[in-house]
């Protein structure tokens, strides 16, 4: 989890720097990033649901 937070913080810092120097980010459009987030959620959904069911079942 720490790696995700560090990655997010560094990305936000770079985005701030890009904004300050008025440079357009080479990152994909937001809609593409939302699609990737959906793909990751779908990819991990079955394992998450199985873990939840196993935890509730005892």
N, C-alpha and C positions, 0 to 999 in steps of 0.2 A: 504494500500500500504506500510505503514511503516513496518508492520510485515513481509512482503515479503522481503524487503530490509535488515532488521535485520537478518532474517533467512538466506538469501544469504551470508551476511557478516560473520556470525558465521560459516557457512558451509565452506566458503573459508578459514577462519582462521584455522579451524580444518584440512582441506586438506593440508594447508601449514605446520602445525605441523606434520601431518602424513608423509609428504615428508621429513621434516628435520630429523625425527627419523627413517626414512626408514622403515615404517610399511605399509603394504598393506591395503588399505581401505576396510571395509566390505560392502561398497555400491555396488549396482548392477552395471553391466557393462554399459558403456555409451549408447549402443544401446537400452538397456531396458529403460533408462531414457528418451531417445528421443521418444520412443514409448509411455511412460507415458505423455510426453508433447503433443504429437499428440492426445492422448485420451482426455486430458483436453481441447485442442483447439476445437476438434470436439464436445465435450460436451457443450461448451459455444458458439459455432458458431451461432446457431439459435437465441438465445437471443440477441447476438450482432447485427446480421443482422436485426432483428426486430426493435431494438432500433435505428439503423441507418436509416432504412426506415421511421420509425415514425418521426424521427428528420427532415428528408428531406421533408416529406409530410407536415410538418408544425404543 
